[in-house]
Amino acid sequence: MKKIALMTALLLAFSSLAACGDTDGDDSSSKKSKKSSSDTTQGYELNDDEDETEEATEEATEEATDEPTTEEMTDEPTTAAPDGGEDISFVRGKVEGTSYISEYGNFRFDADDNWTFATDEEILQMMGLASNYSETKEELEKLIANQTVIYDSHALQKDGQKNIIFMFENVRKEGADPDTLTAESFLEILKLNLNSSQNSEYSGFTDIKSFNVGSDEYKYFTVNTQTALNNNISQTYACKRVDDYYFGIIYTSTTDDFAEFTSNFRTAK
C-alpha cells in the first residue's frame, strides 16, 4: 500500500495539535504556529489559491458553531469495484450539533460544546480537493467517493489539547485484497511507515489491542511523539473493516487517555 495513504492522517492530526498547543500566545503567534505546522504535512495537492484557502481554514477552525457544519450527503454515491465486481456504495457521514454520525461505518462520536468540527471546505482541502468546492453537491459526492482515502470528519477541542479524525481508506484501490488483509496487518504496516518517517520521531509503540463499539471490534495502537514546542503528545490509530475500506479513527491528545475517551463512541444504528 502507498505510504502516503497510511500516514497523512496521523501527520495532519499531529500538525493540528501542534498548531493549537501554545494557547497562551497572542493571536498573531498562534496563526504563525499554525502556518508553520501545516507545512510539515506532506502529500496534499492544494489549489492555486493555497495561501488564501489556508488562512480561511485557520479562521474557520478557530470559530465554534452550534449549527451542523458538515452537510449530510445523499444515499446514492457509488464507486465501481476495480475488478469489475458489484459496485460498493459509500455514504459519507454527517455532523449534527456536536456529534459525528456515520451510518455507513455504524459509528457515532458524541462530543460536547468544547469541540468544533471542520467545515466541508476544510475537509475537501484535507483531500486536496479544495479547488472543486464550487462544484454541485452531487458532483462533490461522486468526487469524494472516488478517493482512495476519504477524510470524513475532523474535530478539534477548543483548548487545543485534543483532536480526532475519521477516515475511510479503500485498500482494494491500493492494490490489497481486503479479504486477506487483516486489521492487525494494516496497523503493522502503519507502524513500519511511522518508524521510517522523516517528519517526526515516534516512540513507545504499544502492542495492537482491541476495543468494542457495540458488537463491532476495533484494533488500535498508541504511539508517542513531540510537537515543535517539545510537548509530548499521544496518538492512537484505531480501525475496523467496512466493505473494501478500513474505517480509521485517529485520536491525538496531550495525555494518553484513549481508553477513557472511547466512552464517547457509540454505534449509529
Backbone as CSV, one residue per row, in Angstrom:
resi,resn,N_x,N_y,N_z,CA_x,CA_y,CA_z,C_x,C_y,C_z
1,MET,0.833,-1.191,0.000,0.000,0.000,0.000,0.873,1.247,0.000
2,LYS,0.345,2.329,-0.492,1.092,3.577,-0.547,1.307,4.132,0.849
3,LYS,2.543,4.555,1.102,2.862,5.096,2.418,2.027,6.340,2.714
4,ILE,1.857,7.195,1.713,1.165,8.460,1.965,-0.265,8.243,2.420
5,ALA,-0.919,7.214,1.884,-2.307,6.945,2.254,-2.419,6.541,3.711
6,LEU,-1.424,5.848,4.217,-1.475,5.399,5.599,-1.064,6.483,6.586
7,MET,-0.229,7.419,6.159,0.414,8.305,7.118,-0.132,9.715,7.205
8,THR,-0.748,10.237,6.151,-1.079,11.651,6.170,-2.093,12.015,7.244
9,ALA,-2.985,11.098,7.591,-3.969,11.408,8.626,-3.293,11.618,9.975
10,LEU,-2.323,10.764,10.304,-1.602,10.946,11.558,-0.792,12.225,11.542
11,LEU,-0.173,12.529,10.412,0.601,13.763,10.311,-0.293,14.981,10.427
12,LEU,-1.486,14.900,9.820,-2.430,16.005,9.903,-2.903,16.204,11.334
13,ALA,-3.225,15.119,12.020,-3.660,15.221,13.416,-2.554,15.809,14.278
14,PHE,-1.319,15.379,14.032,-0.173,15.910,14.759,-0.021,17.402,14.501
15,SER,-0.146,17.813,13.233,0.016,19.217,12.883,-1.066,20.078,13.522
16,SER,-2.295,19.574,13.544,-3.399,20.333,14.126,-3.172,20.581,15.606
17,LEU,-2.702,19.563,16.309,-2.480,19.709,17.742,-1.283,20.605,18.017
18,ALA,-0.232,20.453,17.207,0.951,21.292,17.385,0.607,22.756,17.171
19,ALA,-0.287,23.014,16.218,-0.667,24.390,15.912,-1.427,25.035,17.041
20,CYS,-2.175,24.247,17.805,-3.021,24.807,18.861,-2.441,24.577,20.249
21,GLY,-1.262,23.995,20.333,-0.716,23.645,21.640,-0.320,24.825,22.473
22,ASP,0.102,25.928,21.848,0.542,27.107,22.590,-0.621,28.054,22.761
23,THR,-1.498,27.746,23.704,-2.732,28.525,23.879,-2.514,29.810,24.636
24,ASP,-1.291,30.010,25.181,-1.040,31.221,25.958,-0.548,32.371,25.100
25,GLY,-0.185,32.101,23.824,0.353,33.144,22.972,-0.727,34.035,22.436
26,ASP,-0.303,35.186,21.775,-1.295,36.069,21.191,-1.768,35.507,19.869
27,ASP,-2.773,36.173,19.268,-3.373,35.653,18.058,-2.372,35.557,16.931
28,SER,-1.506,36.528,16.791,-0.579,36.515,15.676,0.407,35.371,15.790
29,SER,0.911,35.085,16.988,1.852,33.991,17.149,1.155,32.666,16.968
30,SER,-0.119,32.589,17.358,-0.880,31.362,17.179,-1.039,31.041,15.709
31,LYS,-1.385,32.059,14.901,-1.557,31.825,13.475,-0.232,31.477,12.817
32,LYS,0.847,32.087,13.284,2.155,31.773,12.733,2.505,30.332,13.016
33,SER,2.165,29.854,14.224,2.418,28.466,14.581,1.620,27.541,13.702
34,LYS,0.370,27.895,13.423,-0.463,27.065,12.568,0.130,26.953,11.178
35,LYS,0.575,28.071,10.635,1.148,28.074,9.301,2.370,27.184,9.245
36,SER,3.224,27.279,10.291,4.449,26.500,10.317,4.165,25.026,10.410
37,SER,3.244,24.630,11.306,2.966,23.217,11.493,2.285,22.615,10.295
38,SER,1.434,23.368,9.601,0.751,22.819,8.439,1.727,22.526,7.325
39,ASP,2.887,23.219,7.313,3.886,22.970,6.289,4.523,21.604,6.444
40,THR,4.413,20.958,7.626,5.020,19.660,7.827,4.149,18.541,7.304
41,THR,2.907,18.814,6.960,2.010,17.791,6.449,2.235,17.627,4.958
42,GLN,2.655,16.441,4.543,3.044,16.219,3.159,1.926,15.557,2.372
43,GLY,1.946,15.742,1.037,1.110,14.940,0.153,-0.179,15.573,-0.257
44,TYR,-0.505,16.806,0.149,-1.760,17.415,-0.218,-1.587,18.271,-1.454
45,GLU,-2.442,18.092,-2.443,-2.391,18.868,-3.660,-3.409,19.993,-3.563
46,LEU,-2.997,21.117,-2.980,-3.904,22.236,-2.786,-4.034,23.024,-4.071
47,ASN,-5.090,23.850,-4.151,-5.322,24.630,-5.355,-4.370,25.810,-5.439
48,ASP,-4.476,26.595,-6.527,-3.566,27.710,-6.743,-3.715,28.789,-5.695
49,ASP,-4.871,28.848,-5.042,-5.110,29.853,-4.007,-4.814,29.287,-2.635
50,GLU,-3.732,28.512,-2.518,-3.421,27.781,-1.300,-3.324,28.670,-0.077
51,ASP,-2.570,29.786,-0.198,-2.390,30.637,0.984,-3.696,31.216,1.454
52,GLU,-4.516,31.683,0.492,-5.803,32.274,0.851,-6.712,31.241,1.479
53,THR,-6.708,30.008,0.954,-7.567,28.958,1.488,-7.119,28.548,2.878
54,GLU,-5.789,28.459,3.091,-5.290,28.083,4.408,-5.683,29.110,5.456
55,GLU,-5.613,30.406,5.083,-5.987,31.454,6.033,-7.456,31.342,6.396
56,ALA,-8.291,31.091,5.389,-9.727,30.936,5.654,-9.973,29.721,6.520
57,THR,-9.212,28.639,6.290,-9.371,27.425,7.075,-9.001,27.664,8.525
58,GLU,-7.900,28.399,8.751,-7.469,28.671,10.111,-8.524,29.463,10.876
59,GLU,-9.084,30.492,10.213,-10.073,31.314,10.882,-11.337,30.521,11.167
60,ALA,-11.731,29.680,10.221,-12.966,28.907,10.412,-12.807,27.885,11.515
61,THR,-11.610,27.268,11.629,-11.391,26.263,12.641,-11.418,26.855,14.033
62,GLU,-10.997,28.135,14.150,-10.935,28.763,15.464,-12.309,29.151,15.981
63,GLU,-13.297,29.220,15.086,-14.616,29.661,15.499,-15.558,28.482,15.620
64,ALA,-16.092,28.271,16.811,-17.045,27.181,17.007,-18.422,27.631,16.572
65,THR,-19.267,26.666,16.218,-20.639,26.979,15.845,-21.561,25.938,16.423
66,ASP,-22.767,26.366,16.760,-23.745,25.430,17.313,-24.516,24.721,16.226
67,GLU,-24.346,25.154,14.986,-25.071,24.544,13.890,-24.228,23.467,13.241
68,PRO,-24.840,22.452,12.640,-24.066,21.428,11.942,-23.209,22.067,10.861
69,THR,-21.933,21.686,10.808,-21.016,22.288,9.855,-20.723,21.389,8.664
70,THR,-21.114,20.131,8.724,-20.913,19.228,7.600,-22.262,18.779,7.088
71,GLU,-22.593,19.106,5.841,-23.900,18.790,5.311,-24.038,17.299,5.070
72,GLU,-25.240,16.799,5.293,-25.492,15.391,5.057,-25.475,15.113,3.564
73,MET,-24.719,14.077,3.192,-24.668,13.690,1.793,-25.838,12.766,1.461
74,THR,-26.111,12.604,0.176,-27.218,11.752,-0.229,-26.849,10.297,-0.076
75,ASP,-27.814,9.414,-0.333,-27.600,7.991,-0.148,-27.069,7.292,-1.397
76,GLU,-26.749,8.044,-2.452,-26.545,7.417,-3.731,-25.125,7.257,-4.261
77,PRO,-24.107,8.033,-3.776,-22.817,7.942,-4.442,-22.226,6.539,-4.387
78,THR,-21.647,6.075,-5.490,-21.071,4.741,-5.547,-19.725,4.791,-6.232
79,THR,-18.900,3.796,-5.943,-17.649,3.622,-6.657,-17.630,2.218,-7.221
80,ALA,-17.183,2.091,-8.457,-17.134,0.784,-9.089,-15.941,0.001,-8.571
81,ALA,-16.148,-1.277,-8.288,-15.053,-2.120,-7.838,-14.060,-2.283,-8.969
82,PRO,-12.725,-2.173,-8.695,-11.729,-2.234,-9.748,-11.714,-3.545,-10.496
83,ASP,-12.140,-4.637,-9.853,-12.101,-5.933,-10.514,-13.348,-6.192,-11.348
84,GLY,-14.175,-5.176,-11.511,-15.364,-5.336,-12.329,-16.529,-5.959,-11.587
85,GLY,-16.383,-6.140,-10.275,-17.449,-6.745,-9.499,-18.549,-5.753,-9.183
86,GLU,-19.393,-6.128,-8.260,-20.528,-5.287,-7.892,-20.043,-3.975,-7.284
87,ASP,-20.713,-2.876,-7.645,-20.355,-1.578,-7.103,-20.506,-1.569,-5.587
88,ILE,-19.606,-0.853,-4.934,-19.658,-0.716,-3.485,-20.120,0.693,-3.160
89,SER,-21.227,0.819,-2.475,-21.778,2.129,-2.154,-21.059,2.712,-0.944
90,PHE,-20.672,3.969,-1.059,-20.109,4.689,0.074,-21.002,5.878,0.368
91,VAL,-21.401,6.021,1.602,-22.218,7.155,2.026,-21.439,7.921,3.077
92,ARG,-21.202,9.172,2.825,-20.435,9.980,3.749,-21.216,10.242,5.032
93,GLY,-20.478,10.398,6.135,-21.107,10.695,7.407,-21.553,12.145,7.479
94,LYS,-22.100,12.519,8.624,-22.628,13.873,8.807,-22.334,14.342,10.223
95,VAL,-22.401,15.651,10.391,-22.256,16.252,11.710,-23.590,16.857,12.105
96,GLU,-24.075,16.477,13.276,-25.303,17.041,13.830,-24.973,17.640,15.183
97,GLY,-24.983,18.971,15.255,-24.606,19.633,16.502,-23.159,19.329,16.840
98,THR,-22.920,18.602,17.920,-21.567,18.218,18.308,-21.368,16.710,18.205
99,SER,-22.058,16.093,17.267,-21.927,14.650,17.047,-21.578,14.360,15.599
100,TYR,-20.643,13.447,15.393,-20.349,12.913,14.068,-21.022,11.558,13.955
101,ILE,-21.774,11.339,12.884,-22.541,10.106,12.706,-22.247,9.529,11.338
102,SER,-21.792,8.280,11.305,-21.574,7.568,10.043,-22.442,6.316,10.035
103,GLU,-23.529,6.379,9.270,-24.368,5.192,9.121,-23.591,4.090,8.408
104,TYR,-22.784,4.483,7.420,-22.024,3.507,6.650,-21.022,2.773,7.538
105,GLY,-20.371,3.504,8.427,-19.412,2.885,9.338,-20.036,2.375,10.622
106,ASN,-21.351,2.586,10.799,-22.060,2.214,12.024,-21.329,2.775,13.242
107,PHE,-21.105,4.087,13.199,-20.303,4.724,14.246,-20.845,6.111,14.552
108,ARG,-20.758,6.473,15.828,-21.194,7.796,16.278,-20.223,8.303,17.337
109,PHE,-19.793,9.551,17.184,-18.935,10.220,18.164,-19.697,11.400,18.737
110,ASP,-19.931,11.366,20.036,-20.641,12.448,20.721,-19.641,13.300,21.492
111,ALA,-19.457,14.530,21.028,-18.574,15.474,21.705,-19.419,16.395,22.582
112,ASP,-18.796,17.453,23.086,-19.541,18.467,23.842,-19.254,19.834,23.240
113,ASP,-19.687,20.867,23.908,-19.555,22.211,23.346,-18.105,22.694,23.279
114,ASN,-17.190,21.950,23.856,-15.780,22.336,23.807,-15.092,21.879,22.524
115,TRP,-15.858,21.288,21.606,-15.295,20.797,20.355,-15.906,21.550,19.179
116,THR,-15.118,21.703,18.123,-15.616,22.272,16.879,-15.228,21.360,15.723
117,PHE,-16.112,21.250,14.744,-15.889,20.360,13.607,-15.473,21.142,12.374
118,ALA,-14.641,20.523,11.554,-14.213,21.131,10.297,-15.402,21.293,9.362
119,THR,-15.353,22.304,8.534,-16.382,22.524,7.524,-16.129,21.610,6.331
120,ASP,-17.108,21.539,5.441,-16.937,20.741,4.229,-15.750,21.231,3.409
121,GLU,-15.586,22.539,3.324,-14.479,23.089,2.535,-13.134,22.676,3.127
122,GLU,-13.042,22.653,4.458,-11.804,22.224,5.111,-11.543,20.742,4.874
123,ILE,-12.606,19.942,4.891,-12.443,18.511,4.613,-11.942,18.301,3.186
124,LEU,-12.495,19.058,2.237,-12.030,18.956,0.853,-10.565,19.354,0.740
125,GLN,-10.161,20.343,1.504,-8.766,20.772,1.474,-7.857,19.661,1.997
126,MET,-8.303,18.939,3.024,-7.524,17.828,3.552,-7.283,16.771,2.490
127,MET,-8.225,16.614,1.564,-8.091,15.616,0.495,-7.501,16.200,-0.781
128,GLY,-7.085,17.480,-0.741,-6.543,18.104,-1.925,-7.595,18.425,-2.964
129,LEU,-8.835,18.609,-2.529,-9.937,18.853,-3.457,-10.560,20.232,-3.256
130,ALA,-9.848,21.133,-2.594,-10.430,22.428,-2.269,-10.817,23.212,-3.510
131,SER,-10.100,23.016,-4.608,-10.397,23.762,-5.834,-11.707,23.333,-6.459
132,ASN,-12.270,22.212,-5.985,-13.537,21.711,-6.526,-14.742,22.116,-5.691
133,TYR,-14.541,23.024,-4.727,-15.612,23.371,-3.799,-16.808,24.018,-4.497
134,SER,-16.568,24.608,-5.669,-17.657,25.268,-6.399,-18.519,24.286,-7.187
135,GLU,-18.142,23.011,-7.198,-18.935,22.008,-7.902,-20.275,21.815,-7.191
136,THR,-21.221,21.181,-7.892,-22.508,20.899,-7.275,-22.342,19.843,-6.190
137,LYS,-23.329,19.758,-5.329,-23.272,18.788,-4.238,-23.141,17.364,-4.769
138,GLU,-23.891,17.047,-5.812,-23.841,15.706,-6.392,-22.458,15.412,-6.975
139,GLU,-21.875,16.395,-7.653,-20.541,16.214,-8.228,-19.494,16.025,-7.141
140,LEU,-19.632,16.765,-6.053,-18.692,16.622,-4.945,-18.805,15.247,-4.298
141,GLU,-20.020,14.753,-4.152,-20.228,13.435,-3.562,-19.517,12.362,-4.373
142,LYS,-19.655,12.430,-5.696,-19.009,11.444,-6.557,-17.497,11.576,-6.494
143,LEU,-17.022,12.817,-6.455,-15.595,13.061,-6.400,-15.000,12.494,-5.114
144,ILE,-15.674,12.730,-3.997,-15.199,12.228,-2.708,-15.242,10.711,-2.670
145,ALA,-16.343,10.131,-3.161,-16.499,8.682,-3.114,-15.446,7.964,-3.942
146,ASN,-14.872,8.632,-4.923,-13.867,8.018,-5.782,-12.449,8.146,-5.238
147,GLN,-12.282,8.783,-4.077,-10.958,8.915,-3.485,-10.515,7.603,-2.838
148,THR,-9.219,7.353,-2.878,-8.686,6.188,-2.169,-8.770,6.395,-0.664
149,VAL,-8.466,7.605,-0.222,-8.550,7.954,1.201,-9.572,9.069,1.350
150,ILE,-10.607,8.818,2.134,-11.695,9.777,2.326,-11.658,10.278,3.765
151,TYR,-11.368,11.560,3.921,-11.457,12.168,5.249,-12.913,12.560,5.466
152,ASP,-13.554,11.911,6.417,-14.986,12.097,6.602,-15.293,13.225,7.571
153,SER,-14.493,13.374,8.606,-14.729,14.441,9.573,-13.465,14.668,10.394
154,HIS,-13.336,15.895,10.909,-12.188,16.273,11.738,-12.711,17.206,12.824
155,ALA,-12.486,16.839,14.069,-12.961,17.644,15.194,-11.786,18.049,16.068
156,LEU,-11.842,19.269,16.593,-10.762,19.829,17.391,-11.316,20.391,18.688
157,GLN,-10.696,20.024,19.799,-11.085,20.612,21.084,-10.610,22.062,21.117
158,LYS,-11.457,22.948,21.612,-11.175,24.380,21.527,-9.908,24.795,22.254
159,ASP,-9.539,24.080,23.323,-8.321,24.454,24.041,-7.073,23.875,23.386
160,GLY,-7.244,23.165,22.280,-6.111,22.644,21.538,-5.457,21.423,22.147
161,GLN,-6.109,20.786,23.121,-5.498,19.649,23.792,-5.777,18.309,23.108
162,LYS,-6.797,18.265,22.267,-7.168,17.006,21.619,-7.713,17.290,20.219
163,ASN,-7.536,16.335,19.313,-8.280,16.362,18.061,-8.489,14.953,17.575
164,ILE,-9.431,14.791,16.664,-9.770,13.453,16.180,-10.177,13.532,14.711
165,ILE,-9.734,12.558,13.942,-10.049,12.458,12.514,-10.737,11.130,12.266
166,PHE,-11.761,11.156,11.430,-12.447,9.948,10.994,-12.255,9.821,9.489
167,MET,-11.827,8.650,9.034,-11.496,8.486,7.620,-11.820,7.082,7.140
168,PHE,-11.948,6.945,5.830,-12.128,5.650,5.196,-11.025,5.470,4.160
169,GLU,-10.336,4.340,4.194,-9.260,4.065,3.255,-9.607,2.822,2.436
170,ASN,-9.692,2.985,1.125,-10.057,1.894,0.227,-8.801,1.083,-0.089
171,VAL,-8.630,-0.039,0.606,-7.403,-0.816,0.446,-7.374,-1.569,-0.876
172,ARG,-8.536,-1.868,-1.452,-8.538,-2.532,-2.754,-7.952,-1.610,-3.817
173,LYS,-8.288,-0.323,-3.737,-7.728,0.632,-4.689,-6.221,0.775,-4.526
174,GLU,-5.712,0.414,-3.353,-4.279,0.473,-3.116,-3.575,-0.804,-3.521
175,GLY,-4.336,-1.763,-4.048,-3.745,-2.999,-4.529,-3.769,-4.135,-3.540
176,ALA,-4.431,-3.958,-2.409,-4.520,-5.021,-1.407,-5.873,-5.716,-1.506
177,ASP,-5.919,-6.962,-1.081,-7.168,-7.716,-1.048,-7.777,-7.560,0.344
178,PRO,-8.897,-6.856,0.457,-9.487,-6.647,1.787,-9.928,-7.943,2.466
179,ASP,-10.085,-9.017,1.690,-10.486,-10.294,2.282,-9.328,-11.009,2.965
180,THR,-8.105,-10.627,2.627,-6.941,-11.255,3.247,-6.154,-10.294,4.133
181,LEU,-6.332,-8.989,3.919,-5.653,-8.003,4.752,-6.406,-7.841,6.071
182,THR,-5.760,-8.179,7.166,-6.409,-8.056,8.465,-6.165,-6.673,9.058
183,ALA,-6.955,-6.329,10.061,-6.750,-5.058,10.741,-5.376,-5.005,11.402
184,GLU,-4.927,-6.144,11.929,-3.616,-6.182,12.564,-2.504,-5.902,11.559
185,SER,-2.568,-6.527,10.372,-1.525,-6.298,9.387,-1.593,-4.871,8.832
186,PHE,-2.809,-4.336,8.704,-2.986,-2.950,8.276,-2.267,-1.998,9.229
187,LEU,-2.421,-2.238,10.535,-1.791,-1.379,11.534,-0.280,-1.616,11.617
188,GLU,0.160,-2.851,11.386,1.592,-3.129,11.402,2.300,-2.384,10.274
189,ILE,1.646,-2.284,9.113,2.214,-1.507,8.010,2.360,-0.053,8.417
190,LEU,1.347,0.475,9.088,1.410,1.859,9.553,2.555,2.052,10.545
191,LYS,2.732,1.102,11.447,3.838,1.187,12.399,5.182,1.280,11.678
192,LEU,5.375,0.421,10.683,6.624,0.424,9.926,6.845,1.757,9.234
193,ASN,5.769,2.304,8.649,5.888,3.580,7.953,6.205,4.725,8.909
194,LEU,5.602,4.693,10.095,5.886,5.737,11.079,7.328,5.649,11.561
195,ASN,7.813,4.438,11.714,9.197,4.265,12.157,10.198,4.829,11.153
196,SER,9.824,4.820,9.883,10.728,5.331,8.856,10.409,6.769,8.463
197,SER,9.471,7.405,9.170,9.062,8.764,8.833,10.186,9.760,9.092
198,GLN,10.339,10.705,8.176,11.320,11.774,8.324,10.696,13.024,8.943
199,ASN,9.380,13.006,9.161,8.680,14.202,9.638,8.670,14.321,11.151
200,SER,8.613,13.202,11.847,8.560,13.223,13.304,9.231,11.967,13.833
201,GLU,9.619,12.027,15.104,10.173,10.857,15.767,9.100,10.229,16.642
202,TYR,8.833,8.957,16.396,7.810,8.239,17.149,8.486,7.218,18.059
203,SER,7.908,7.030,19.233,8.473,6.083,20.188,7.354,5.525,21.053
204,GLY,7.680,4.453,21.757,6.724,3.888,22.698,5.511,3.268,22.052
205,PHE,5.696,2.604,20.902,4.574,1.932,20.257,4.009,0.857,21.188
206,THR,2.714,0.857,21.384,2.084,-0.216,22.156,1.812,-1.410,21.243
207,ASP,1.534,-2.534,21.851,1.053,-3.677,21.074,-0.321,-3.335,20.502
208,ILE,-0.723,-4.060,19.481,-2.049,-3.860,18.912,-3.083,-4.479,19.854
209,LYS,-4.050,-3.663,20.234,-5.073,-4.081,21.186,-6.448,-3.998,20.538
210,SER,-7.475,-4.336,21.298,-8.844,-4.333,20.780,-9.772,-3.573,21.719
211,PHE,-10.810,-2.989,21.154,-11.936,-2.490,21.938,-13.183,-2.630,21.086
212,ASN,-14.318,-2.575,21.708,-15.585,-2.756,21.001,-16.449,-1.521,21.092
213,VAL,-17.113,-1.212,19.993,-18.195,-0.231,19.978,-19.435,-1.030,19.607
214,GLY,-20.283,-1.273,20.588,-21.371,-2.216,20.368,-20.776,-3.593,20.105
215,SER,-21.203,-4.236,19.018,-20.660,-5.541,18.651,-19.509,-5.434,17.656
216,ASP,-19.129,-4.220,17.265,-18.060,-4.019,16.298,-16.710,-3.957,17.009
217,GLU,-15.786,-4.794,16.549,-14.451,-4.821,17.147,-13.499,-3.923,16.363
218,TYR,-12.740,-3.115,17.083,-11.717,-2.249,16.510,-10.358,-2.695,17.021
219,LYS,-9.354,-2.578,16.168,-7.967,-2.790,16.569,-7.284,-1.430,16.642
220,TYR,-6.315,-1.302,17.547,-5.663,0.009,17.686,-4.289,-0.133,18.331
221,PHE,-3.467,0.889,18.128,-2.226,1.036,18.874,-2.028,2.508,19.191
222,THR,-1.185,2.779,20.166,-0.866,4.145,20.570,0.638,4.358,20.464
223,VAL,1.030,5.578,20.099,2.438,5.916,19.942,2.661,7.337,20.479
224,ASN,3.865,7.612,20.933,4.203,8.928,21.458,5.084,9.692,20.480
225,THR,4.935,10.989,20.458,5.812,11.852,19.669,5.842,13.220,20.323
226,GLN,6.520,14.175,19.690,6.660,15.510,20.263,6.242,16.571,19.262
227,THR,5.693,17.664,19.785,5.362,18.801,18.942,6.608,19.651,18.725
228,ALA,6.471,20.670,17.888,7.585,21.583,17.641,7.983,22.331,18.910
229,LEU,7.065,22.395,19.878,7.342,23.072,21.148,7.863,22.104,22.199
230,ASN,8.222,20.873,21.741,8.752,19.830,22.620,7.748,19.357,23.657
231,ASN,6.472,19.480,23.335,5.439,18.911,24.190,5.173,17.472,23.773
232,ASN,5.153,16.572,24.730,4.857,15.178,24.415,3.372,15.015,24.121
233,ILE,3.067,14.312,23.052,1.670,14.023,22.744,1.508,12.541,22.446
234,SER,0.290,12.090,22.559,-0.047,10.693,22.331,-0.966,10.599,21.119
235,GLN,-0.683,9.651,20.222,-1.524,9.440,19.052,-1.998,7.993,19.030
236,THR,-3.276,7.818,18.755,-3.859,6.480,18.661,-4.513,6.317,17.307
237,TYR,-4.234,5.200,16.650,-4.869,4.870,15.373,-5.669,3.598,15.578
238,ALA,-6.981,3.704,15.383,-7.872,2.550,15.516,-8.578,2.308,14.190
239,CYS,-8.924,1.066,13.911,-9.591,0.781,12.636,-10.437,-0.476,12.711
240,LYS,-11.354,-0.572,11.756,-12.117,-1.789,11.508,-12.436,-1.818,10.018
241,ARG,-12.729,-3.000,9.505,-13.042,-3.122,8.085,-14.510,-2.827,7.832
242,VAL,-14.771,-2.091,6.731,-16.124,-1.848,6.237,-16.077,-2.027,4.716
243,ASP,-16.601,-3.133,4.213,-16.526,-3.448,2.784,-15.063,-3.434,2.334
244,ASP,-14.741,-2.665,1.295,-13.357,-2.582,0.809,-12.531,-1.557,1.574
245,TYR,-13.131,-0.909,2.547,-12.470,0.162,3.285,-12.003,-0.319,4.661
246,TYR,-11.024,0.406,5.180,-10.770,0.376,6.611,-11.189,1.732,7.164
247,PHE,-12.124,1.688,8.097,-12.588,2.895,8.771,-11.609,3.198,9.889
248,GLY,-10.984,4.383,9.817,-9.959,4.729,10.777,-10.375,5.845,11.713
249,ILE,-9.951,5.737,12.948,-10.124,6.773,13.965,-8.733,7.189,14.408
250,ILE,-8.379,8.449,14.186,-7.058,8.943,14.548,-7.233,9.969,15.663
251,TYR,-6.804,9.614,16.847,-7.004,10.441,18.036,-5.661,10.960,18.533
252,THR,-5.548,12.275,18.680,-4.308,12.906,19.129,-4.603,13.716,20.385
253,SER,-3.781,13.534,21.412,-4.052,14.180,22.697,-2.746,14.467,23.431
254,THR,-2.781,15.447,24.306,-1.619,15.738,25.144,-1.506,14.752,26.300
255,THR,-2.509,13.906,26.479,-2.464,12.872,27.503,-2.844,11.529,26.880
256,ASP,-2.336,10.460,27.438,-2.628,9.115,26.936,-3.924,8.628,27.574
257,ASP,-5.054,9.073,27.009,-6.336,8.780,27.632,-7.331,8.156,26.656
258,PHE,-6.831,7.481,25.621,-7.730,6.949,24.601,-8.724,5.950,25.188
259,ALA,-8.279,5.096,26.098,-9.173,4.086,26.670,-10.388,4.738,27.325
260,GLU,-10.173,5.860,28.012,-11.293,6.578,28.631,-12.112,7.328,27.589
261,PHE,-11.432,7.818,26.550,-12.098,8.624,25.530,-13.096,7.809,24.716
262,THR,-12.908,6.503,24.638,-13.832,5.665,23.858,-15.250,5.673,24.425
263,SER,-15.438,6.210,25.613,-16.785,6.328,26.173,-17.648,7.290,25.346
264,ASN,-17.004,8.089,24.484,-17.735,8.998,23.597,-18.197,8.338,22.305
265,PHE,-17.857,7.054,22.120,-18.179,6.344,20.893,-19.454,5.500,21.083
266,ARG,-20.282,5.486,20.043,-21.494,4.678,20.026,-21.655,4.062,18.638
267,THR,-22.572,3.123,18.518,-22.957,2.675,17.186,-24.013,3.621,16.653
268,ALA,-24.079,3.750,15.337,-25.039,4.669,14.736,-26.400,4.036,14.526
269,LYS,-26.458,2.711,14.527,-27.722,2.018,14.221,-28.302,1.369,15.448
